[in-house]
Every structure is written in C-alpha cells, then in structure tokens.
C-alpha cells in the first residue's frame, strides 16, 4: 500500500507543479521581421511560441523580458525553425534543435548558461552530415568529424583537412583551409580570396595553440602576432540569440516602445512630459493590465526629471564663494569639482570635493554649497528621488565660473549647470 501511495504522489506532483506554472505564466506568440525586430503579424517572417509571466509586474526587465520554459520558433510557412528550453534564470538550457526553411535539421546540441557545451552536430540543407564537434571548458572546440557538401568526409576522428568558403564583413567569399590533428587545428592555415593570395596565415602547435600569425595587405606583411586565433572555426546556430533582444520594428513602433505590452495584449497609453520640465525624455508610457474587478498600471520609460536650482547659478557663485585672501595673487588656474546629493525634498546633502586645487579653495567651495537653498527635487518614474549632482568650477586667478561638464548620478542622473 505504501508503494502504491508513493507512486500516486509522484505522478500528481508534476501535474500540480505544471498547474501552478500555468497560473504564473501564459503562452504568447511573438512576431519578428527579417532583422529579428519585434513586429506586427502582417510583417512577420518568424514567430515564436513562448511563455511569459501572466502579470506584467512580474517581468523584471520590460525592455528585454526573459523567456522561461519551452519555446518553438517557426518560419512564415509554419515550418519549424527552432525548439528548446530556457531555465528559471532565462538562460538557454539543455538540448536545442535548429532547422532549415525546408524542414531539414540544421544543428542540434546543448546549451548551458548561453554557452554551447558538449556534442554538437550540424547538417547540410539536403540532410547530409556537415560536422560533429565537441565544446569543452572555456569554449574549447574539438573537431570530431567533418564532411564537405558533396558528402565526402574530410575529417575523421579528429584528423584530416578542412576547407570552407566564408563571407567576410563585406560579403565577399573567402576561402578558409587547413588541417586538424587529434581534434585541434594544426600546421598552417590560410584565409583569403578564392584563387588569390592569402591575407592571413597562421601556424598552430600542440592542441591548437597559435605559434605564429601573419596578416597581409597588398601582398606585403602588415602585422605579425601570436594571439588571438583569427582563424578559429566556430560552428554555431545562426541567429541563436536574436529573439532575446526585443528590438521594436521601427516600421510599426517608435524607439523605446514597450513591445512586450502588445505581445501580452495590454493597453498602452503614451504620456507627454511637460516641456517646462528638464526631462531626458519627452514622453513615457502607461501600461494598463485589466483584471476581473480592477486594473494595474505599470509606468514604462518614465523620464528622469532632474533637480532644478531655482536661482542663477553663476550669480549665486559670485555672491557666496568667498575667495581666500592669501591666494588672490597666486594666479591659480584649473578646475575643481564637487559632488553633492539633492534629496527628495530638494535639500543639499553630503558635499564632497572630488578634484582639488588647494585645501583653502576646497573649504570655501564646500561652504558655498552648504549655503545653497533648497532645489526643486528630481523625480524618477514620477516620484521624488535622491540624485547625485556635480558642480565643476573653473578658477583663473580670483575669477570663478561654473564649468559646463557632463556628469552622472549615483542614485539617479545628474546634469550640468
């Protein structure tokens, strides 16, 4: 009886787990154009069936939501393009399979934290074998077997010759050729236009170590090197990571639009920012997800409204910076820089000198900052936020002027005066 009850428990657990996952995640269809930009169905050449959190507030990054569980990608004619899994961290995991448009298997192997690992097999579009490789630690590749497009095996059990026509960055066909020994590149390898002189030569030693490399330009030696391996053979799935970029198709969406909201069929409202505010953006979006009996609003791309000093900065400096008398005739020149926090109420806190010209100048500088009245506080996502500001001052003799330099924020973003 105990054995029977245990068996029932083991059967029910996966079902309960899946039911819980269904409550937390929902299946979606994502459409991509030829550049793997998220697009409308009518412009799609690829579609992905995937799972996303059912509640948009559970998506950590709305710019690039993580996939989880199984996915299936299809060409426009509904032929399978790829299938595989993502782990709970949104990383490619376990066995993935990729297919040609004609339905033939392109390649198959395992991922671990985005890296290709273990045995990978590749095929030609007609179904003939192309390559069998092994990805070890540190992405170390070992060639097992290789066949040309005619079906002739050129590398067997890690030994033999390799030749492949590969396009360069300008789309020009180049010939890469050399030999393998015990799975590693060995001897001399060359890369250059078919029928022409090589533009790169490399000599390999034990276990594929580059002993010497030479680059040529117009037939003359341009550069010699011993690293990196510029002729590394790296078979991998084409466009394997493009779907994770979540780039909006500019034909349908403006830059920065939350396309994930469209994927989840949520309402999106564009909100214009008051032009009087010194915002880094001129609009943001409210994403509205309606539930039975209510709705949630998620703010996306909300602008950072920077703190504003309500007086004329240069006038304030001229009035309140007390130049040390003993330094007036020292002809000091240069830039000194201080940072300070503007808190949620606009109050100045924690001024610090980060670039000094003289201790006495620094002391006067900090006293001036501490005399500043309250600022108009900055906001992030529409809420007051503490921000780090930077004020560079240029000193020339006893003349002081606010220097317009850029700066960043520790708890937000700063601006120049």
Beta strands, then each sheet from edge to edge (+ up, - down):
strand 1: 25-32
strand 2: 46-53
strand 3: 69-75
strand 4: 80-86
strand 5: 92-99
strand 6: 105-112
strand 7: 115-123
strand 8: 129-135
strand 9: 141-147
strand 10: 153-156
strand 11: 159-167
strand 12: 173-181
strand 13: 184-193
strand 14: 198-204
strand 15: 210-217
strand 16: 220-225
strand 17: 267-272
strand 18: 283-291
strand 19: 294-300
strand 20: 304-305
strand 21: 333-342
strand 22: 348-355
strand 23: 378-380
strand 24: 383-385
strand 25: 387-396
strand 26: 399-403
sheet 1: 1+ 2- 3+ 4- 5+ 6- 7+ 8- 9+ 10- 11+ 12- 13+ 14- 15+ 16-
sheet 2: 17+ 18- 19+
sheet 3: 20+ 23- 24+
sheet 4: 22+ 21- 25+ 26-
end
